[in-house]
């Protein structure tokens, strides 16, 4: 259980890392076929310095996200920093995520101040690389079209520059996810993920290893995309290698941010904020984060049985105990009244994140809203299907039928026409 793109309505088709020809390069170092390799003279140049220093930002010492109480859910103020038994200050999961959100928002606002409006930078590439870049972006589009059909359709409304950039981000996220969730996951070690992260850093410096990397390397020179969300997604993969239980929602929230909330932070700079939007940049990023969290929580609730068969439980252990449930109940797959009540509260929490996400979709650039609305509406319907299955997510997989997907698309398009309030 890892990547749940806040942009993608996933298909049932599994994508093999070997189909990208990159697994060996992660495990054993770069071993890219010559036809995919970029020589030193053909690499995509990083002509724009991405190593910008962050300005100082004043952060509130109190933040909010939905917290479970015995009486239900509410948006409750929680301390962002706590002292551990040794008296040292520990930063909460929420504060860690908030810091990343603020940095990304600051980067975009700095771009807005210097450029007047958020737009792509002109193509500046070395002679001979433009055709290679076009080929790389075309391949990313093919992958997106094959494995995220609904989302790919939505990208058709975007400008060509934004369209290609989103494809490049999608492909990198998919490749990263397949490291720990794909058919070759048993070969992946923490060292392999370290190499993948080093490769990411090279990519951001304009030194891609293969054509798919090249598309993203070009994208990050054109849009104000920060490396931190990408590195955080890799950290989420590391968590999957070492962790199969989450003692409370704070831990689970951080995991959901790593593997899914990061996608929203990667994508908003590309999708753009509507010029007429009066919302703060931070609030739009918070909404994008909320959509990623909502989608990942939905994946978790849908896949309880599947994950249990792999020995994994992505549910807050303290909340299970409060509901009178244990790991044994989950492994046994018993749908009891206790389980139904527990699931009702978990679904309520996920819906709260979806509600928060809706506020931000309205603020996006008009051409970017449709795929995001489609993702939001279709993923939220998975929660309805869990309820329709009488909360049996042990033996029944909740999914949205093709007919419902078709009906949702015009609804998403209609909402996409509504701009900022």
C-alpha beads as a LAMMPS data file, in Angstrom:
LAMMPS data file: protein, C-alpha beads

421 atoms
420 bonds

1 atom types
1 bond types

-500.0 500.0 xlo xhi
-500.0 500.0 ylo yhi
-500.0 500.0 zlo zhi

Masses

1 110.0

Atoms # bond

1 1 1 0.000 0.000 0.000
2 1 1 1.763 3.119 -1.109
3 1 1 1.200 5.620 -3.849
4 1 1 -2.306 7.038 -4.270
5 1 1 -2.075 9.934 -6.628
6 1 1 -4.290 12.839 -5.729
7 1 1 -4.715 13.219 -9.470
8 1 1 -5.206 9.664 -10.673
9 1 1 -8.168 7.322 -10.764
10 1 1 -6.221 4.092 -10.900
11 1 1 -6.965 1.179 -13.155
12 1 1 -6.710 -2.491 -12.245
13 1 1 -3.668 -2.927 -14.476
14 1 1 -0.346 -3.389 -12.723
15 1 1 2.675 -1.626 -14.159
16 1 1 5.901 -3.558 -14.053
17 1 1 9.029 -1.578 -13.263
18 1 1 10.894 -3.690 -15.797
19 1 1 8.729 -2.150 -18.500
20 1 1 10.527 1.114 -17.788
21 1 1 13.956 -0.486 -17.763
22 1 1 14.980 1.225 -14.528
23 1 1 14.939 -1.391 -11.775
24 1 1 18.492 -2.536 -12.383
25 1 1 19.721 1.036 -12.376
26 1 1 18.317 1.509 -8.898
27 1 1 19.535 -1.782 -7.517
28 1 1 22.943 -1.966 -9.159
29 1 1 23.653 1.517 -10.421
30 1 1 22.801 3.088 -13.782
31 1 1 22.539 0.472 -16.521
32 1 1 20.408 2.258 -19.095
33 1 1 20.239 1.076 -22.720
34 1 1 22.211 3.339 -25.041
35 1 1 19.054 4.393 -26.854
36 1 1 17.724 5.821 -23.589
37 1 1 20.963 7.249 -22.204
38 1 1 21.730 10.966 -22.276
39 1 1 25.391 11.728 -22.875
40 1 1 27.055 14.674 -21.198
41 1 1 26.554 16.734 -24.339
42 1 1 22.882 15.743 -24.718
43 1 1 21.683 16.008 -21.168
44 1 1 18.840 18.371 -20.462
45 1 1 20.559 21.513 -19.185
46 1 1 19.464 22.897 -15.863
47 1 1 19.719 26.542 -16.848
48 1 1 17.615 27.763 -13.953
49 1 1 19.052 27.481 -10.480
50 1 1 16.623 25.506 -8.334
51 1 1 18.777 25.820 -5.228
52 1 1 16.939 28.793 -3.803
53 1 1 17.067 29.614 -0.153
54 1 1 13.809 29.914 1.729
55 1 1 12.862 33.158 3.329
56 1 1 11.833 33.270 6.947
57 1 1 8.191 32.467 7.593
58 1 1 6.286 32.845 10.808
59 1 1 4.424 29.640 11.611
60 1 1 1.521 29.288 13.958
61 1 1 2.301 27.019 16.886
62 1 1 -1.134 25.465 16.578
63 1 1 -2.540 23.664 13.562
64 1 1 -5.701 21.796 12.651
65 1 1 -6.676 18.501 11.110
66 1 1 -9.552 16.083 11.726
67 1 1 -9.002 14.163 14.956
68 1 1 -11.107 11.261 16.212
69 1 1 -12.885 11.634 19.530
70 1 1 -15.184 9.202 21.280
71 1 1 -18.050 11.526 20.434
72 1 1 -17.089 11.741 16.751
73 1 1 -14.898 13.956 14.623
74 1 1 -14.125 17.595 14.718
75 1 1 -11.510 19.991 13.491
76 1 1 -9.438 20.205 16.631
77 1 1 -6.427 22.339 17.413
78 1 1 -3.411 20.186 18.159
79 1 1 0.030 21.155 19.371
80 1 1 2.556 21.231 16.557
81 1 1 5.520 20.498 18.790
82 1 1 5.693 18.276 21.857
83 1 1 8.365 17.352 24.352
84 1 1 9.441 13.720 24.569
85 1 1 10.249 12.027 27.905
86 1 1 13.844 13.215 27.671
87 1 1 12.664 16.803 27.482
88 1 1 13.656 17.216 23.833
89 1 1 11.292 18.990 21.456
90 1 1 9.817 16.676 18.820
91 1 1 8.053 18.020 15.774
92 1 1 4.658 16.460 15.111
93 1 1 3.770 14.856 11.806
94 1 1 1.433 17.732 11.041
95 1 1 4.136 20.341 11.609
96 1 1 6.556 18.472 9.336
97 1 1 3.991 18.464 6.560
98 1 1 2.994 22.078 7.199
99 1 1 6.602 23.193 6.841
100 1 1 6.832 21.580 3.404
101 1 1 3.539 23.160 2.329
102 1 1 4.753 26.598 3.384
103 1 1 8.039 26.192 1.528
104 1 1 6.339 25.153 -1.690
105 1 1 3.803 27.988 -1.417
106 1 1 6.633 30.465 -0.804
107 1 1 8.439 29.232 -3.915
108 1 1 5.342 29.770 -6.058
109 1 1 4.660 33.209 -4.584
110 1 1 8.263 34.222 -5.231
111 1 1 7.805 33.107 -8.834
112 1 1 4.610 35.141 -9.091
113 1 1 6.326 38.272 -7.796
114 1 1 9.239 37.971 -10.221
115 1 1 7.327 36.839 -13.304
116 1 1 4.073 38.733 -12.854
117 1 1 2.057 35.567 -13.424
118 1 1 2.724 31.874 -13.147
119 1 1 3.644 30.501 -16.531
120 1 1 6.212 28.159 -17.966
121 1 1 9.680 29.316 -18.805
122 1 1 10.676 29.126 -22.468
123 1 1 12.256 25.985 -23.851
124 1 1 16.017 26.445 -23.719
125 1 1 17.798 23.227 -24.632
126 1 1 21.079 22.289 -26.179
127 1 1 21.094 21.557 -29.924
128 1 1 19.898 18.036 -30.656
129 1 1 18.015 17.505 -27.400
130 1 1 14.607 18.884 -28.381
131 1 1 13.607 15.799 -30.373
132 1 1 14.756 13.583 -27.517
133 1 1 12.695 15.610 -25.070
134 1 1 9.625 15.390 -27.262
135 1 1 10.090 11.633 -27.439
136 1 1 10.445 11.473 -23.657
137 1 1 7.257 13.450 -23.062
138 1 1 5.399 11.358 -25.643
139 1 1 6.409 8.201 -23.786
140 1 1 5.190 9.684 -20.501
141 1 1 1.883 10.489 -22.161
142 1 1 1.592 6.910 -23.422
143 1 1 2.158 5.527 -19.929
144 1 1 -0.385 7.914 -18.432
145 1 1 -2.924 7.041 -21.137
146 1 1 -2.492 3.318 -20.495
147 1 1 -2.565 3.253 -16.710
148 1 1 -4.636 6.329 -15.750
149 1 1 -7.167 6.590 -18.548
150 1 1 -9.660 8.890 -16.821
151 1 1 -7.014 11.292 -15.637
152 1 1 -5.276 11.281 -19.022
153 1 1 -8.531 12.283 -20.658
154 1 1 -8.773 15.244 -18.271
155 1 1 -5.280 16.432 -19.150
156 1 1 -6.426 16.971 -22.731
157 1 1 -7.935 20.286 -21.606
158 1 1 -4.608 21.608 -20.323
159 1 1 -2.132 23.657 -22.295
160 1 1 0.476 21.436 -23.997
161 1 1 3.209 22.603 -21.589
162 1 1 1.191 21.807 -18.450
163 1 1 -0.074 18.590 -19.969
164 1 1 3.410 17.231 -20.630
165 1 1 4.680 18.305 -17.213
166 1 1 1.846 16.498 -15.413
167 1 1 2.541 13.350 -17.428
168 1 1 6.203 13.508 -16.389
169 1 1 5.292 13.864 -12.703
170 1 1 2.765 11.032 -12.932
171 1 1 5.338 8.671 -14.473
172 1 1 7.974 9.437 -11.840
173 1 1 5.447 8.803 -9.053
174 1 1 4.331 5.582 -10.673
175 1 1 7.888 4.336 -11.035
176 1 1 8.638 5.213 -7.430
177 1 1 5.538 3.416 -6.174
178 1 1 6.347 0.303 -8.180
179 1 1 9.651 -0.012 -6.328
180 1 1 7.854 -1.299 -3.232
181 1 1 4.472 -2.346 -4.603
182 1 1 5.388 -3.823 -7.972
183 1 1 6.187 -7.405 -8.940
184 1 1 9.914 -6.874 -8.277
185 1 1 9.385 -5.336 -4.838
186 1 1 11.133 -8.242 -3.099
187 1 1 14.425 -7.089 -4.655
188 1 1 14.182 -3.569 -3.278
189 1 1 16.263 -2.650 -0.232
190 1 1 16.783 0.605 1.687
191 1 1 20.046 1.002 -0.221
192 1 1 18.153 0.787 -3.498
193 1 1 15.860 3.587 -2.355
194 1 1 18.903 5.640 -1.371
195 1 1 20.173 5.220 -4.919
196 1 1 16.794 6.207 -6.326
197 1 1 16.904 9.369 -4.206
198 1 1 20.441 10.155 -5.376
199 1 1 19.191 9.732 -8.916
200 1 1 16.369 12.172 -8.152
201 1 1 18.862 14.750 -6.932
202 1 1 20.868 14.330 -10.128
203 1 1 17.667 14.767 -12.115
204 1 1 16.935 18.073 -10.367
205 1 1 20.459 19.178 -11.256
206 1 1 19.712 18.554 -14.933
207 1 1 21.470 15.179 -15.169
208 1 1 18.770 12.583 -15.984
209 1 1 19.666 8.909 -16.362
210 1 1 17.070 7.968 -18.965
211 1 1 14.442 9.509 -21.208
212 1 1 11.662 9.367 -18.607
213 1 1 13.891 11.127 -16.096
214 1 1 14.687 13.666 -18.800
215 1 1 11.047 14.672 -19.109
216 1 1 10.851 15.441 -15.390
217 1 1 14.259 17.153 -15.415
218 1 1 12.937 19.480 -18.092
219 1 1 9.673 20.026 -16.206
220 1 1 11.358 21.169 -12.999
221 1 1 13.314 23.820 -14.896
222 1 1 10.081 25.323 -16.216
223 1 1 7.791 25.258 -13.182
224 1 1 8.441 26.243 -9.528
225 1 1 8.519 22.640 -8.334
226 1 1 10.529 21.871 -5.208
227 1 1 12.420 18.621 -4.691
228 1 1 11.184 18.047 -1.121
229 1 1 7.811 16.429 -1.961
230 1 1 9.622 14.012 -4.302
231 1 1 12.112 13.094 -1.590
232 1 1 9.253 12.724 0.871
233 1 1 7.519 10.239 -1.429
234 1 1 10.670 8.124 -1.405
235 1 1 10.604 8.349 2.403
236 1 1 7.095 6.887 2.244
237 1 1 8.515 3.929 0.332
238 1 1 11.099 3.480 3.066
239 1 1 8.299 3.387 5.633
240 1 1 6.669 0.557 3.691
241 1 1 9.882 -1.450 3.948
242 1 1 10.242 -1.086 7.706
243 1 1 6.751 -0.526 9.064
244 1 1 3.500 -2.512 8.956
245 1 1 1.595 -0.915 11.863
246 1 1 0.665 2.672 12.804
247 1 1 0.036 3.322 16.474
248 1 1 -2.098 6.447 15.988
249 1 1 -3.474 8.775 13.332
250 1 1 -0.519 11.146 13.646
251 1 1 1.730 8.379 12.309
252 1 1 -0.762 7.392 9.635
253 1 1 -1.232 11.012 8.570
254 1 1 2.497 11.371 7.969
255 1 1 2.518 8.181 5.916
256 1 1 -0.456 9.380 3.847
257 1 1 1.335 12.653 3.216
258 1 1 4.500 10.872 2.098
259 1 1 2.861 8.536 -0.401
260 1 1 -0.054 10.652 -1.635
261 1 1 -0.234 14.185 -0.239
262 1 1 3.124 14.861 -1.868
263 1 1 1.549 14.452 -5.311
264 1 1 -0.664 17.480 -4.790
265 1 1 2.325 19.597 -3.790
266 1 1 4.204 18.442 -6.884
267 1 1 1.290 19.154 -9.189
268 1 1 -0.195 22.500 -8.118
269 1 1 2.760 24.518 -9.490
270 1 1 2.115 22.899 -12.866
271 1 1 -1.675 23.048 -12.802
272 1 1 -1.602 26.654 -11.756
273 1 1 -3.906 28.790 -9.628
274 1 1 -6.687 30.736 -11.362
275 1 1 -5.648 34.376 -11.966
276 1 1 -8.957 35.541 -10.480
277 1 1 -8.521 33.480 -7.300
278 1 1 -8.573 35.467 -4.067
279 1 1 -7.481 32.478 -1.981
280 1 1 -4.056 32.428 -0.388
281 1 1 -1.444 30.226 -2.035
282 1 1 -1.069 28.328 1.236
283 1 1 -4.775 27.466 1.357
284 1 1 -4.672 26.039 -2.175
285 1 1 -1.713 23.863 -1.260
286 1 1 -3.425 22.740 1.926
287 1 1 -6.438 21.680 -0.141
288 1 1 -4.202 19.754 -2.548
289 1 1 -2.622 18.052 0.435
290 1 1 -6.078 17.215 1.810
291 1 1 -7.059 15.535 -1.463
292 1 1 -3.979 13.334 -1.345
293 1 1 -4.684 12.397 2.274
294 1 1 -8.347 11.678 1.453
295 1 1 -7.445 9.476 -1.506
296 1 1 -4.890 7.505 0.481
297 1 1 -7.251 6.995 3.420
298 1 1 -9.814 5.741 0.915
299 1 1 -7.279 3.309 -0.546
300 1 1 -6.476 2.077 2.938
301 1 1 -10.132 1.472 3.796
302 1 1 -10.790 -0.233 0.468
303 1 1 -7.767 -2.540 0.769
304 1 1 -7.992 -3.673 4.407
305 1 1 -8.406 -7.342 3.476
306 1 1 -5.735 -7.288 0.776
307 1 1 -3.230 -5.615 3.091
308 1 1 -4.056 -8.001 5.941
309 1 1 -3.186 -10.955 3.716
310 1 1 0.240 -9.334 3.317
311 1 1 0.550 -8.949 7.095
312 1 1 -0.062 -5.201 6.994
313 1 1 -2.598 -3.071 8.848
314 1 1 -2.798 0.592 7.853
315 1 1 -5.245 1.580 10.584
316 1 1 -4.561 3.528 13.806
317 1 1 -3.877 0.929 16.478
318 1 1 -5.157 3.104 19.317
319 1 1 -8.495 3.674 17.553
320 1 1 -8.869 -0.045 16.883
321 1 1 -8.336 -0.707 20.590
322 1 1 -10.863 1.973 21.542
323 1 1 -13.393 0.254 19.276
324 1 1 -12.757 -3.093 20.990
325 1 1 -10.918 -4.516 17.983
326 1 1 -7.523 -6.127 17.532
327 1 1 -5.226 -7.276 14.762
328 1 1 -6.667 -10.753 15.144
329 1 1 -10.129 -9.469 14.244
330 1 1 -8.759 -8.002 11.037
331 1 1 -6.782 -11.096 10.091
332 1 1 -9.892 -13.184 10.733
333 1 1 -11.930 -10.845 8.538
334 1 1 -14.899 -10.613 10.893
335 1 1 -17.540 -8.022 9.973
336 1 1 -19.149 -7.276 13.330
337 1 1 -21.067 -4.329 14.746
338 1 1 -17.823 -3.144 16.329
339 1 1 -16.151 -3.225 12.930
340 1 1 -19.038 -1.402 11.258
341 1 1 -18.956 1.366 13.848
342 1 1 -15.182 1.640 13.517
343 1 1 -15.456 1.869 9.722
344 1 1 -18.181 4.517 9.915
345 1 1 -15.824 6.778 11.840
346 1 1 -12.914 6.107 9.473
347 1 1 -15.092 6.910 6.452
348 1 1 -16.321 10.085 8.148
349 1 1 -12.719 11.218 8.571
350 1 1 -11.873 10.561 4.931
351 1 1 -14.925 12.527 3.814
352 1 1 -13.826 15.480 5.923
353 1 1 -10.564 15.573 3.986
354 1 1 -12.479 15.395 0.697
355 1 1 -14.630 18.329 1.837
356 1 1 -11.498 20.323 2.608
357 1 1 -10.031 19.434 -0.782
358 1 1 -13.069 20.733 -2.674
359 1 1 -12.299 24.274 -1.558
360 1 1 -8.979 24.203 -3.348
361 1 1 -10.089 22.617 -6.631
362 1 1 -12.225 25.684 -7.333
363 1 1 -9.115 27.862 -7.113
364 1 1 -7.092 25.978 -9.731
365 1 1 -6.514 27.185 -13.244
366 1 1 -9.668 26.535 -15.283
367 1 1 -8.000 24.100 -17.687
368 1 1 -6.657 22.022 -14.785
369 1 1 -9.836 21.498 -12.774
370 1 1 -11.511 18.688 -14.686
371 1 1 -9.035 15.819 -13.949
372 1 1 -8.843 16.826 -10.298
373 1 1 -12.633 16.974 -9.940
374 1 1 -12.902 13.584 -11.658
375 1 1 -10.412 12.077 -9.216
376 1 1 -12.168 13.597 -6.216
377 1 1 -15.676 12.521 -7.223
378 1 1 -14.701 8.996 -8.223
379 1 1 -12.487 8.311 -5.225
380 1 1 -15.153 9.576 -2.863
381 1 1 -17.618 7.122 -4.423
382 1 1 -15.378 4.257 -3.279
383 1 1 -16.411 5.149 0.274
384 1 1 -20.056 4.828 -0.790
385 1 1 -19.300 1.382 -2.201
386 1 1 -17.692 0.252 1.065
387 1 1 -20.920 1.197 2.815
388 1 1 -22.964 -0.593 0.138
389 1 1 -20.898 -3.730 0.834
390 1 1 -21.984 -3.533 4.493
391 1 1 -18.413 -2.573 5.447
392 1 1 -17.027 -5.922 4.293
393 1 1 -13.670 -4.762 2.999
394 1 1 -12.124 -8.113 3.906
395 1 1 -13.567 -10.227 1.094
396 1 1 -15.185 -7.605 -1.160
397 1 1 -13.269 -4.955 -3.066
398 1 1 -15.188 -1.693 -3.330
399 1 1 -14.961 -0.230 -6.797
400 1 1 -16.799 2.298 -8.910
401 1 1 -18.497 0.694 -11.902
402 1 1 -17.742 1.825 -15.436
403 1 1 -21.281 3.213 -15.734
404 1 1 -20.813 5.359 -12.620
405 1 1 -17.445 6.568 -13.902
406 1 1 -19.028 7.633 -17.179
407 1 1 -21.745 9.492 -15.306
408 1 1 -19.193 11.194 -13.069
409 1 1 -17.167 12.677 -15.918
410 1 1 -19.768 15.222 -17.106
411 1 1 -20.485 16.079 -13.476
412 1 1 -16.778 16.729 -12.930
413 1 1 -16.651 18.802 -16.103
414 1 1 -19.615 20.871 -14.952
415 1 1 -17.927 21.595 -11.642
416 1 1 -14.718 22.450 -13.460
417 1 1 -16.533 25.287 -15.186
418 1 1 -17.203 26.897 -11.805
419 1 1 -14.341 29.146 -10.857
420 1 1 -13.288 30.681 -7.565
421 1 1 -16.210 31.925 -5.491

Bonds

1 1 1 2
2 1 2 3
3 1 3 4
4 1 4 5
5 1 5 6
6 1 6 7
7 1 7 8
8 1 8 9
9 1 9 10
10 1 10 11
11 1 11 12
12 1 12 13
13 1 13 14
14 1 14 15
15 1 15 16
16 1 16 17
17 1 17 18
18 1 18 19
19 1 19 20
20 1 20 21
21 1 21 22
22 1 22 23
23 1 23 24
24 1 24 25
25 1 25 26
26 1 26 27
27 1 27 28
28 1 28 29
29 1 29 30
30 1 30 31
31 1 31 32
32 1 32 33
33 1 33 34
34 1 34 35
35 1 35 36
36 1 36 37
37 1 37 38
38 1 38 39
39 1 39 40
40 1 40 41
41 1 41 42
42 1 42 43
43 1 43 44
44 1 44 45
45 1 45 46
46 1 46 47
47 1 47 48
48 1 48 49
49 1 49 50
50 1 50 51
51 1 51 52
52 1 52 53
53 1 53 54
54 1 54 55
55 1 55 56
56 1 56 57
57 1 57 58
58 1 58 59
59 1 59 60
60 1 60 61
61 1 61 62
62 1 62 63
63 1 63 64
64 1 64 65
65 1 65 66
66 1 66 67
67 1 67 68
68 1 68 69
69 1 69 70
70 1 70 71
71 1 71 72
72 1 72 73
73 1 73 74
74 1 74 75
75 1 75 76
76 1 76 77
77 1 77 78
78 1 78 79
79 1 79 80
80 1 80 81
81 1 81 82
82 1 82 83
83 1 83 84
84 1 84 85
85 1 85 86
86 1 86 87
87 1 87 88
88 1 88 89
89 1 89 90
90 1 90 91
91 1 91 92
92 1 92 93
93 1 93 94
94 1 94 95
95 1 95 96
96 1 96 97
97 1 97 98
98 1 98 99
99 1 99 100
100 1 100 101
101 1 101 102
102 1 102 103
103 1 103 104
104 1 104 105
105 1 105 106
106 1 106 107
107 1 107 108
108 1 108 109
109 1 109 110
110 1 110 111
111 1 111 112
112 1 112 113
113 1 113 114
114 1 114 115
115 1 115 116
116 1 116 117
117 1 117 118
118 1 118 119
119 1 119 120
120 1 120 121
121 1 121 122
122 1 122 123
123 1 123 124
124 1 124 125
125 1 125 126
126 1 126 127
127 1 127 128
128 1 128 129
129 1 129 130
130 1 130 131
131 1 131 132
132 1 132 133
133 1 133 134
134 1 134 135
135 1 135 136
136 1 136 137
137 1 137 138
138 1 138 139
139 1 139 140
140 1 140 141
141 1 141 142
142 1 142 143
143 1 143 144
144 1 144 145
145 1 145 146
146 1 146 147
147 1 147 148
148 1 148 149
149 1 149 150
150 1 150 151
151 1 151 152
152 1 152 153
153 1 153 154
154 1 154 155
155 1 155 156
156 1 156 157
157 1 157 158
158 1 158 159
159 1 159 160
160 1 160 161
161 1 161 162
162 1 162 163
163 1 163 164
164 1 164 165
165 1 165 166
166 1 166 167
167 1 167 168
168 1 168 169
169 1 169 170
170 1 170 171
171 1 171 172
172 1 172 173
173 1 173 174
174 1 174 175
175 1 175 176
176 1 176 177
177 1 177 178
178 1 178 179
179 1 179 180
180 1 180 181
181 1 181 182
182 1 182 183
183 1 183 184
184 1 184 185
185 1 185 186
186 1 186 187
187 1 187 188
188 1 188 189
189 1 189 190
190 1 190 191
191 1 191 192
192 1 192 193
193 1 193 194
194 1 194 195
195 1 195 196
196 1 196 197
197 1 197 198
198 1 198 199
199 1 199 200
200 1 200 201
201 1 201 202
202 1 202 203
203 1 203 204
204 1 204 205
205 1 205 206
206 1 206 207
207 1 207 208
208 1 208 209
209 1 209 210
210 1 210 211
211 1 211 212
212 1 212 213
213 1 213 214
214 1 214 215
215 1 215 216
216 1 216 217
217 1 217 218
218 1 218 219
219 1 219 220
220 1 220 221
221 1 221 222
222 1 222 223
223 1 223 224
224 1 224 225
225 1 225 226
226 1 226 227
227 1 227 228
228 1 228 229
229 1 229 230
230 1 230 231
231 1 231 232
232 1 232 233
233 1 233 234
234 1 234 235
235 1 235 236
236 1 236 237
237 1 237 238
238 1 238 239
239 1 239 240
240 1 240 241
241 1 241 242
242 1 242 243
243 1 243 244
244 1 244 245
245 1 245 246
246 1 246 247
247 1 247 248
248 1 248 249
249 1 249 250
250 1 250 251
251 1 251 252
252 1 252 253
253 1 253 254
254 1 254 255
255 1 255 256
256 1 256 257
257 1 257 258
258 1 258 259
259 1 259 260
260 1 260 261
261 1 261 262
262 1 262 263
263 1 263 264
264 1 264 265
265 1 265 266
266 1 266 267
267 1 267 268
268 1 268 269
269 1 269 270
270 1 270 271
271 1 271 272
272 1 272 273
273 1 273 274
274 1 274 275
275 1 275 276
276 1 276 277
277 1 277 278
278 1 278 279
279 1 279 280
280 1 280 281
281 1 281 282
282 1 282 283
283 1 283 284
284 1 284 285
285 1 285 286
286 1 286 287
287 1 287 288
288 1 288 289
289 1 289 290
290 1 290 291
291 1 291 292
292 1 292 293
293 1 293 294
294 1 294 295
295 1 295 296
296 1 296 297
297 1 297 298
298 1 298 299
299 1 299 300
300 1 300 301
301 1 301 302
302 1 302 303
303 1 303 304
304 1 304 305
305 1 305 306
306 1 306 307
307 1 307 308
308 1 308 309
309 1 309 310
310 1 310 311
311 1 311 312
312 1 312 313
313 1 313 314
314 1 314 315
315 1 315 316
316 1 316 317
317 1 317 318
318 1 318 319
319 1 319 320
320 1 320 321
321 1 321 322
322 1 322 323
323 1 323 324
324 1 324 325
325 1 325 326
326 1 326 327
327 1 327 328
328 1 328 329
329 1 329 330
330 1 330 331
331 1 331 332
332 1 332 333
333 1 333 334
334 1 334 335
335 1 335 336
336 1 336 337
337 1 337 338
338 1 338 339
339 1 339 340
340 1 340 341
341 1 341 342
342 1 342 343
343 1 343 344
344 1 344 345
345 1 345 346
346 1 346 347
347 1 347 348
348 1 348 349
349 1 349 350
350 1 350 351
351 1 351 352
352 1 352 353
353 1 353 354
354 1 354 355
355 1 355 356
356 1 356 357
357 1 357 358
358 1 358 359
359 1 359 360
360 1 360 361
361 1 361 362
362 1 362 363
363 1 363 364
364 1 364 365
365 1 365 366
366 1 366 367
367 1 367 368
368 1 368 369
369 1 369 370
370 1 370 371
371 1 371 372
372 1 372 373
373 1 373 374
374 1 374 375
375 1 375 376
376 1 376 377
377 1 377 378
378 1 378 379
379 1 379 380
380 1 380 381
381 1 381 382
382 1 382 383
383 1 383 384
384 1 384 385
385 1 385 386
386 1 386 387
387 1 387 388
388 1 388 389
389 1 389 390
390 1 390 391
391 1 391 392
392 1 392 393
393 1 393 394
394 1 394 395
395 1 395 396
396 1 396 397
397 1 397 398
398 1 398 399
399 1 399 400
400 1 400 401
401 1 401 402
402 1 402 403
403 1 403 404
404 1 404 405
405 1 405 406
406 1 406 407
407 1 407 408
408 1 408 409
409 1 409 410
410 1 410 411
411 1 411 412
412 1 412 413
413 1 413 414
414 1 414 415
415 1 415 416
416 1 416 417
417 1 417 418
418 1 418 419
419 1 419 420
420 1 420 421
